[in-house]
C-alpha cells in the first residue's frame, strides 16, 4: 500500500520516509529482539461488505511496530491520533497484545519508542465508525460526524467530490475550523 500511495502527492518527506521504510529490515537485522521479525505484514479485517486492510511495518512474536519518519517532536503528550489508531488496529487484526509507535526524527535520526497495549474496545469503535462512513459513502449521505482535521481526509479518494468538504470550505474563514483544501 505504501508504494501505491506515492503518485502525485509525493514530496521530499514522503520520499525519504519511503526510502527509510525500505531499509528497516537492514537497520534492525543485528538487534536481538528483531531476529525473527517479519516485515510489511498484511493485516485484513472484513466486516460485512467492508474490508479494512493495511501493512504492519514490523511484527515480532509479541509486538507490532509501526515506524513513522517525522520532523515533528513526538512524545506521549503529542502523538497523532491516527498513529495510535493504526498501531492498535494492526495489533488487533494480528491478535498481538502490544504495539509500538517508533518515531524516527528526520533531522537527527533519533528514535522515540512509544509502547501501548492493544485496546479491543477502541478497535471495535474504529471498526464501527468505518462501517458507518462506508455506508454513508455507498448511500451518498453525510456522515453524522464530519472530519475533525484535514489529516482525516488527506488520502481519501473522494475528498475533492465530497459535499462535506465543500460545506467546510465555505466556512474556511472561521478560525476554529481546520480544512483540507
C-alpha positions in Angstrom: 0.0 0.0 0.0 2.8 2.4 0.9 4.3 2.3 -2.6 0.9 2.5 -4.2 0.2 5.8 -2.4 3.2 7.7 -3.8 1.6 9.1 -7.0 1.1 12.8 -7.4 1.2 13.5 -3.6 4.9 12.7 -3.4 7.1 15.2 -1.6 10.6 15.2 -0.1 9.4 14.0 3.4 7.3 11.2 1.9 10.2 10.1 -0.4 12.7 10.0 2.5 10.1 8.1 4.7 9.5 5.6 1.9 13.2 5.1 1.5 13.7 4.7 5.2 10.9 2.1 5.4 12.6 0.1 2.6 15.7 -0.1 4.8 14.1 -1.1 8.1 15.0 -4.8 7.8 18.6 -3.9 7.3 18.6 -1.4 10.3 17.0 -4.0 12.6 18.9 -7.1 11.5 21.5 -7.0 14.2 19.1 -6.3 17.1 18.4 -9.4 19.1 14.6 -8.8 19.6 14.1 -8.5 15.8 16.0 -11.7 14.9 12.8 -13.5 13.8 10.8 -10.4 12.9 8.6 -10.3 9.9 8.3 -7.2 7.7 5.4 -5.5 5.9 2.8 -7.9 7.2 -0.6 -7.8 5.6 -3.4 -7.0 8.0 -7.0 -7.6 7.0 -10.5 -7.4 8.6 -13.7 -8.0 6.7 -16.8 -6.5 8.3 -19.9 -7.2 6.2 -19.1 -5.7 2.8 -16.2 -3.5 4.1 -12.6 -4.6 4.1 -10.2 -2.8 6.4 -6.6 -3.5 5.4 -3.0 -2.3 5.8 0.5 -3.5 6.3 2.2 -3.5 9.7 5.9 -2.4 9.3 7.4 -5.0 11.7 5.9 -7.8 13.7 7.6 -9.9 16.3 6.1 -12.7 18.4 4.8 -10.3 21.0 4.6 -6.8 19.4 3.6 -4.8 16.3 6.0 -2.0 15.4 4.8 0.9 13.3 7.5 3.2 12.2 7.0 6.9 11.5 9.5 9.2 10.0 8.8 12.8 11.1 10.4 16.2 11.7 7.8 16.8 14.4 9.0 16.2 18.0 6.8 13.3 19.2 6.1 12.0 22.7 3.3 10.6 24.8 1.8 14.1 25.1 1.5 14.8 21.4 1.4 11.5 19.4 -1.1 11.9 16.5 -4.3 10.0 17.0 -4.1 8.4 13.5 -0.8 6.7 14.5 -2.5 5.3 17.6 -5.5 4.1 15.6 -3.2 2.4 13.0 -1.0 0.6 15.6 -4.0 -0.5 17.6 -5.8 -1.7 14.5 -2.8 -3.8 13.4 -2.3 -5.3 16.9 -6.0 -6.3 17.0 -6.1 -7.7 13.5 -2.9 -9.8 14.2 -4.1 -10.7 17.7 -0.9 -9.3 19.3 -1.2 -7.7 22.8 1.0 -4.7 22.4 2.3 -2.3 19.7 5.0 0.3 19.5 4.9 3.5 17.6 8.5 4.2 16.7 9.0 7.8 15.6 12.3 8.5 13.9 13.3 12.2 13.9 14.1 13.0 10.2 16.7 15.6 11.2 18.7 13.8 13.9 17.6 10.2 13.1 16.9 9.6 16.7 14.1 7.2 17.7 11.3 7.7 20.2 9.6 4.4 21.0 6.1 4.6 22.5 4.7 1.3 23.7 1.0 0.6 24.1 -1.3 -2.2 25.0 -3.9 -3.0 22.3 -7.3 -1.8 23.1 -10.1 -4.0 21.8 -12.9 -1.5 22.7 -11.2 1.3 20.8 -10.7 -1.0 17.8 -14.4 -2.0 17.9 -15.3 1.7 17.9 -12.9 2.3 15.0 -14.5 -0.6 13.0 -18.0 0.7 13.8 -17.0 4.2 12.6 -15.5 2.7 9.4 -18.7 0.8 8.7 -20.8 3.9 9.2 -18.6 6.0 7.0 -18.6 3.3 4.3 -22.4 3.2 4.4 -22.6 7.0 4.1 -20.3 6.8 1.0 -22.3 4.0 -0.5 -25.6 5.7 0.1 -24.4 9.2 -0.8 -25.3 10.7 2.5 -23.4 12.9 5.0 -21.8 11.1 7.9 -23.1 12.2 11.4 -19.6 13.5 12.2 -17.5 15.2 9.6 -13.8 15.4 9.6 -12.3 16.9 12.7 -9.0 17.7 11.0 -7.6 17.9 7.5 -5.5 14.8 8.1 -8.7 12.6 8.2 -9.3 13.4 4.6 -5.7 13.6 3.3 -5.7 10.3 1.4 -9.4 9.9 0.8 -10.0 9.1 -2.9 -13.3 11.1 -2.9 -12.2 14.2 -0.9 -12.4 16.5 -3.9 -16.0 15.4 -4.6 -17.1 15.3 -1.0 -20.1 17.5 -0.2 -19.0 17.7 3.4 -15.6 19.2 2.3 -17.4 21.7 0.1 -19.5 22.9 3.0 -16.4 23.1 5.2 -14.6 25.1 2.6 -17.5 27.7 2.6 -16.7 28.3 6.3 -12.9 28.1 5.9 -12.5 31.6 7.2 -13.8 30.6 10.7 -10.7 30.2 12.9 -12.0 27.1 14.8 -12.2 25.0 11.6 -9.2 23.2 10.1 -10.0 22.4 6.5 -8.3 20.3 3.8 -8.1 22.3 0.6 
